């Protein structure tokens, strides 16, 4: 999915905005394939333009070799909007009489939650998202926001405090633009692969803790400093350490 999304980004980077036309790459979609679709651009009929993210998500699935969901389960036709994709997941497909196209890893119902709880749950979902995952948002706004939004996870460097450094993703996109190579190739060539081996991560954690005894003491009094330590460990590993592994090992080391 990452390679497929990167191909769309590289080849159609000027066709994503609400004011721009789209090029559909899926011959099974009801829209014509590989032609300029001016009807999806800003016009008298659509003065605000039309979001292309649901088309992007479905096209990425097709280019990656998966079968996107289509209305009616006919194997061709229109893609569902993002706020209807869940009806094709393993959790809900039977309920709606659909074929299963996705495994639903997690979901968050935000209505009724206070702001702090919303943020915590969203950070949890985003932190656990893996490259190639699809993120769907049921946007409850109006106008062009209706129908929700679709995103393909390209890389994940979400910190424990909810901030994103984007080091790996930024380097990867720059390299893609410069070379035109697929991201999987560049990840191997440039050593951008995420580190999950606990050995190097534990060594980085030990070095950070030993170099910052005052901040360790401050953390004991103010646990919210945990995010600072995560940032230092990520910096020490060149942004390549798996954030989830860092969080687990760092928390264990600091609380020892």
C-alpha positions in Angstrom: 0.0 0.0 0.0 2.8 2.4 0.8 4.4 1.8 -2.6 1.0 2.2 -4.4 0.2 5.4 -2.5 3.7 6.7 -3.3 3.1 6.0 -7.0 -0.1 8.0 -7.0 1.7 10.8 -5.2 4.6 10.8 -7.6 2.5 10.6 -10.8 -0.6 12.6 -9.8 0.7 15.1 -7.2 -1.1 17.9 -8.9 -4.5 16.3 -8.8 -5.5 16.1 -5.2 -6.8 19.5 -4.2 -10.5 20.3 -4.2 -9.9 22.8 -7.0 -8.1 20.2 -9.3 -9.3 17.5 -11.7 -8.6 13.9 -10.9 -7.2 10.9 -12.9 -8.9 7.7 -11.9 -6.5 4.7 -12.3 -9.1 1.9 -11.5 -10.7 0.5 -14.7 -13.4 -1.1 -12.5 -14.5 2.2 -11.2 -17.6 3.8 -12.7 -15.6 6.8 -13.6 -13.5 6.6 -16.8 -9.9 5.4 -16.2 -6.8 7.3 -17.1 -8.5 10.4 -18.4 -8.8 13.9 -17.0 -12.0 14.1 -14.9 -12.8 17.8 -15.0 -16.2 17.3 -13.4 -14.4 16.7 -10.0 -12.6 20.1 -10.2 -13.9 23.5 -9.1 -16.7 24.6 -11.4 -20.1 26.4 -11.5 -21.7 23.1 -10.4 -19.1 22.5 -7.7 -18.0 26.0 -6.6 -15.9 24.7 -3.7 -14.5 21.7 -5.6 -14.6 18.1 -4.5 -12.4 16.2 -2.1 -10.4 13.4 -3.9 -9.2 11.4 -0.8 -11.8 8.6 -1.1 -10.9 8.1 -4.8 -7.2 8.2 -3.7 -7.7 5.5 -1.1 -9.6 3.2 -3.5 -7.1 3.8 -6.3 -4.2 3.0 -3.9 -5.9 -0.3 -3.0 -6.3 -1.1 -6.7 -2.7 -0.2 -7.6 -1.5 -2.3 -4.6 -3.3 -5.4 -6.0 -6.3 -5.4 -3.6 -9.9 -5.3 -4.5 -11.4 -2.0 -3.4 -15.0 -2.1 -2.0 -17.6 -1.1 -4.6 -21.3 -0.4 -3.9 -23.4 -3.5 -4.5 -20.4 -5.9 -4.1 -20.3 -6.3 -7.9 -16.5 -5.9 -8.2 -16.9 -2.7 -10.1 -18.7 0.6 -9.7 -18.5 3.5 -7.2 -16.3 3.4 -4.1 -18.2 4.1 -0.8 -17.4 7.3 1.0 -14.9 7.1 3.9 -17.8 7.2 6.4 -19.2 4.0 4.8 -15.9 2.0 4.4 -16.4 0.5 7.8 -19.4 -1.4 6.5 -16.9 -3.5 4.4 -14.8 -4.4 7.4 -14.6 -7.8 9.1 -16.5 -6.4 12.1 -19.5 -4.9 10.2 -19.6 -6.5 6.7 -22.1 -9.3 7.7 -24.4 -6.8 9.3 -24.6 -4.8 6.1 -24.6 -7.7 3.7 -21.2 -6.8 2.3 -18.0 -8.7 1.3 -15.2 -8.3 3.8 -12.4 -6.1 2.4 -10.7 -4.9 5.5 -9.7 -5.9 9.0 -10.8 -3.2 11.4 -7.9 -2.7 13.8 -9.5 0.0 16.0 -12.3 2.6 16.0 -13.1 5.6 18.1 -16.6 7.0 18.6 -15.9 10.6 19.7 -19.5 11.8 20.4 -19.9 12.2 24.2 -16.2 12.2 25.0 -14.6 15.1 26.7 -11.7 16.8 24.9 -8.9 15.2 26.9 -10.3 11.7 26.3 -10.8 12.4 22.6 -7.2 13.5 22.3 -5.9 10.5 24.2 -7.9 8.0 22.2 -7.0 9.5 18.9 -3.3 9.6 19.8 -3.5 5.9 20.8 -5.0 5.0 17.4 -2.6 7.1 15.4 0.4 5.9 17.4 -0.4 2.2 16.6 -1.1 2.8 12.9 1.2 0.9 10.6 2.5 1.9 7.2 0.0 0.8 4.6 -3.0 1.1 7.0 -6.0 3.1 5.9 -7.4 5.8 8.3 -11.0 6.7 7.8 -12.7 9.7 9.3 -16.5 10.1 9.5 -16.5 13.9 9.1 -19.8 15.3 10.4 -19.4 18.7 8.8 -21.3 20.1 5.8 -20.6 20.8 2.1 -17.5 19.1 0.7 -16.5 17.6 4.1 -19.5 15.3 4.1 -18.6 11.8 3.3 -15.5 11.7 5.5 -11.9 11.5 4.7 -9.5 8.7 3.7 -5.7 8.6 4.4 -3.0 6.1 3.7 -0.4 5.7 6.4 3.0 6.2 4.7 5.2 6.2 7.8 4.6 6.7 11.6 6.8 8.7 13.9 4.2 9.7 16.4 5.6 10.5 19.8 4.1 9.7 23.2 3.0 13.3 23.7 1.1 13.3 20.4 3.7 15.3 18.3 5.1 14.1 15.0 8.7 14.6 14.0 8.2 13.1 10.5 11.9 12.5 10.1 11.7 9.3 8.2 8.6 10.3 6.2 10.3 13.6 5.2 13.5 12.0 4.1 11.6 9.4 2.2 9.4 11.8 0.3 12.4 14.0 -0.6 14.2 10.9 -1.9 11.2 9.8 -3.9 10.9 13.2 -5.5 14.7 13.2 -6.4 15.0 9.7 -7.7 11.5 8.6 -8.7 12.1 5.3 -7.0 9.5 3.3 -5.0 9.7 3.9 -1.2 10.4 0.3 -0.4 13.6 0.4 -2.5 14.7 3.7 -0.9 14.0 2.5 2.6 16.5 -0.4 2.1 19.0 1.7 0.1 19.2 4.6 2.6 18.8 2.7 5.8 15.5 4.3 6.7 14.0 1.1 7.9 12.4 1.4 11.3 14.4 -0.2 14.2 12.4 -2.7 16.3 15.4 -4.6 17.7 15.4 -3.8 21.5 19.2 -3.9 21.8 20.0 -0.6 20.1 16.9 1.1 21.5 17.8 0.0 25.1 21.4 1.3 24.5 20.0 4.7 23.4 17.7 4.9 26.4 20.5 4.1 28.8 22.7 6.8 27.2 19.9 9.4 27.4 19.1 8.6 31.0 22.8 8.6 32.1 23.4 11.9 30.4 20.4 13.6 31.9 20.2 12.8 35.7 18.5 16.2 36.5 15.8 15.5 34.0 15.3 12.0 35.3 14.7 13.5 38.8 12.3 16.1 37.3 10.4 13.4 35.5 9.8 11.6 38.8 8.1 14.8 40.0 6.5 15.7 36.7 5.7 12.6 34.6 4.5 14.8 31.7 8.3 15.1 30.9 8.1 11.6 29.4 7.6 13.1 25.9 10.9 14.9 26.2 12.7 11.6 26.9 11.0 10.0 23.9 12.2 12.8 21.7 15.8 12.4 22.9 15.7 8.7 22.3 14.2 9.1 18.8 16.9 11.7 18.1 19.6 9.4 19.2 18.3 6.6 16.9 18.0 9.0 13.9 14.3 8.9 14.1 14.2 5.2 13.1 13.3 3.5 16.4 9.8 2.1 16.6 7.9 4.6 18.7 5.8 1.9 20.4 8.9 -0.1 21.5 10.6 3.1 22.7 7.6 4.0 24.8 7.5 0.6 26.4 11.2 0.3 27.2 11.6 3.9 28.2 8.7 3.8 30.6 10.1 0.7 32.2 13.6 2.3 32.5 12.4 5.5 34.0 10.1 3.9 36.5 12.6 1.4 37.6 
